[in-house]
């Protein structure tokens, strides 16, 4: 091979090796679902926004599901195409059981909780709501009977906010048979927790 040809081949090979791989794996929690996009946070809370196209496949427990069945809080492992620093195209998305990912260590959980507590004053993260009657309070757990008769357990956080008749209150307002409205979400272990508990005339039909 001539020197010039060898030099050109070496340069082309170097460029190809330096390119990003076409496919990679993203594993984490779905933070937000919007039209044609998923916002995904990995264990270090790096957020990537991935686009869905006609070729994207969604799989749970070996069965195909639709994009509409993906919810915030789902743990996923996704094969993504043409990844960029803050965006990517989803190729195949596997929805995992929560036991499929190793739990974050305690120090990471404490750090994430501190960061989340600061952010929630400006941008509340709770994306679930429950209305019903208090059955009992067990230590730091609120046991609620919802309007459809189901029993729901929610962890009471140190910074859970309480409101009664539109005025600030405290945890002592949580008495059996009190009708409440709860704004809630899931922590990084998947535990359902209460962000705000409200009671008063606003709940009356």
N, C-alpha and C positions, 0 to 999 in steps of 0.2 A: 504494500500500500504506500502511495506517495505521501511524503511528509505533510503536504497541504491537506490531502484527504483525511489523513489520520488526525490532524489538528481539528478539522471541521467536525469529524465524528465524535471526538472527545468533548468538544464544546457543546454539541447537541445533547450528548448523554448527560453532561453536567446540568444543563437546563432542565431536562426531564426529571432528573433526580431531585432537583431543587423545588419542583412544583409540589403543591399540596396534593395528597391523595384524593381521588375523585369521591370516594366514600369514606365515612368515618362513623363512629358510634357516639351517640349522645344519650346519657342515662341520668334521669333526675325526676323532679316533680313538676307536673303541669300547674303553672300559676294562673294562667288566664287562657280562655278559649274565645277567639273572635273570628269573624268571617275569614275563613281560609288561612288562619294562622294559629300557632300554639306558642305560648310563652313558657319556656322550660327553665327551671333552676336546677343546677347540679348541687352536689353535697357542699360545695364551697360557696353556694349562692351566686355563682356566675349565671347570668340570665342570657339565654339565646332565643331569638324569635325565628321560628321555622315556618316556612310556607307549605301549604298543602296544595297538591295539584291532582289532576285526574288519575295519575298513576300511583298515588299514595294508598297503601294498604294498612288497615288497622286490624290487629289480632289480639283477642283475649282468650286465654285458656284453649288455644288451638282453633278457635272459631273466628271467622271474619265478622267484624262489627263495622258500624258506620262512624263517620267523623262526629255526628251529632251525639254519639254515646260517650265521647270523651268529656271528662269533667275536671274542673280544678281540683287538685289534690291527688289525682291519679299519678301513680308512679309508672314511668315508662322507660323502655329501652328502644331507641330509634336508630335505624340506619338512615343517615342523611347524605345527600348528594350536594356537591359543590359548596362545602361549608365556607362561610365568611366569618369575620370576627363577631358579628352580632346577628347574622341571619343565615338561613340554610333552607334547603328543600327537603321535605320529608319523603323518604322512599318507602320504608316499612316501619310501623310503630307497634311494638309489643307492650300491652298493658300488663303490668306485673302485680302480683300479690304483694302486700306491704312487707311480708317476711322475705321477699326475694332480694331486698337490698339490705346490706349490713347497716345497723343503726349508727347514727352519728355519735361521736364520743361526747361525754358530758360537758367538756370545756367548749366544744363547738356549739352545743345546744344552748349553753348559757350566753355565749356571744351572740348567737342568732336571736335569742329572746330579747337581749338588751337592744339590739339594733331594731327589732320589730316594735318594741315598746315605744321607741322614739318616733318611728315612722307612723305608727297608728294614730298619733295625735293629729297628724296632717292628712294621712291617707289610710283610713281604716281598712284592714285586710279581711275582716269577717265577711264571708260570702254566703252564709247559711242563716236562716231565720226559723225560729220555732215559737209557737204560741200554745199555751196550755195551762194546766193547773199544777202547782207544786205538790208532790207526794211527800217528799222529805228531803232533808239535807244531811248527807253523810260526810263528815270531815270536810274535804274540799270538793265534794261532788254534789251537784244539784240533780235530783231525780224528778223528772217532769212527765206528766201524763198529757200528751198532745191532744189536739182536738179530734183526731181520728182514733183515739183510745190507745195509742202505742206508748210504751214507756221509753223515755229518752234520758240518758245519763250524760251530763256535761260537767267537765272539770271547771271549778271556779279558780280563776287566776288571782294572783296578788293584786293585779291592777284592773280586775273586772269592775266596771262602773255600774252603779245602781241608781235608778231614778224612780221616785214614787210621786204620783200626781204632778208630774212635770218638774219636781224639785230633786236635787241631789239627795241620796240616801246612802245607807250602808248595808252590809250583809245581814244585819239583824232584821231587815224587812222580809226576809225569805221565810215565810211561815206556811205550814200546810194549808192547802186549799186556796192559796192566793193565786189569782190569774195573772200570768206574766207573758211578756213578749221578750224573746232572747235573740240577740244578734251573736252568731257563733262562727267558728271556723275550726280547722284541724291544725294541730301543731306538727312538728317535724317527725314525731313518732306515729302520727295518724290519730291521736287522741282528740276527741271532740271537746272543745273548751268554749266557755262563755266569755264574750268580750263586753257585752252590756246586757243588763237585765232591767226591764221597765215594767212598772205596774201602775194602775190608776184608771181613771175614767176613759182614757183614750182606747182602752181595750174593750170597753163595753160595746155591744152591738147597737 
